[in-house]
Amino acid sequence: MANLRITRLGHGGVLYRSPEDAWIWVDRWTGAPNYAAAYRSAEKVSVVAPTHCHFDHVGDDCVDLVELASVEGATTLGSHEMQLWLGARGIESVGMNKGGTVEAAGIRFSMVHADHTGGATLGSGGDQVTRDLGCWGWVIEFEDGTTVYHSGDTDVFGDMNLVRQRYNPDVAVLPIGGHYTMGPRDAGLALEMIGASTVIPVHYGTFPILAGTPDQLREHTGAEVVALEPGETWGE
């Protein structure tokens, strides 16, 4: 069995390639100025699992989400509200809510809390509307037993203790940029509660306002900080 491979796509996006070679796309935004060119085309799509529908996680008008979810044979997971929105466009998905667990491509996905907003801004000009499709994090349990907590955009919150108690993750993928999410200091506090021995920081450096850095995170945690450049992979 191969290793789990985790590739940072750019901004908050991550591609997980499981030990059995399922490809899981989380928060792919090809419009990111630091998006990895090698992953601009989705070679394989097994599961699509966004954490919310802000443009910087699914593209303008959710274009990246719709592209991936439309791939034949792909399973798309998200909130009940996201399922309804995609369904109105003829795209099938699995709607769920926090506390639920779904198996897709042989992998278990548990939806957990995230402290963030989740409005999808659609259209432009006077016709622009924002629809609340929710926000959440994922606990992903792979075929070999490796468990990843992918928090999505969030602030630190006390019930991250429950992530450790319920799932005991090996790896955490956390935002550290600040301003729209927690920064490095609070991500370190989050890791104290989560208990993961390895952390992969995301959602930093895309724009000057996202000023947190992996080196700053290292000052606030004893976990191994794996700082990936867009297109780099951990686990190969």
Sequence and secondary structure as in RCSB ss.txt:
>XXXX:A:sequence
MANLRITRLGHGGVLYRSPEDAWIWVDRWTGAPNYAAAYRSAEKVSVVAPTHCHFDHVGDDCVDLVELASVEGAT
TLGSHEMQLWLGARGIESVGMNKGGTVEAAGIRFSMVHADHTGGATLGSGGDQVTRDLGCWGWVIEFEDGTTVYH
SGDTDVFGDMNLVRQRYNPDVAVLPIGGHYTMGPRDAGLALEMIGASTVIPVHYGTFPILAGTPDQLREHTGAEV
VALEPGETWGE
>XXXX:A:secstr
    EEEEEETTEEEEE TT  EEEES  TTSTT  GGGSS S  SEE  SB  HHHH GGGHHHHHHHTSTT E
EEEEHHHHHHHHTTT   EEE TT EEEETTEEEEEE  SS  EEEES GGG EEEE  B EEEEE TTS EEEE
  S    TTHHHHHHHH  SEEEEE   SSS  HHHHHHHHHHH  SEEEEES SSSTT    HHHHHTT SSEE
    TT EE  
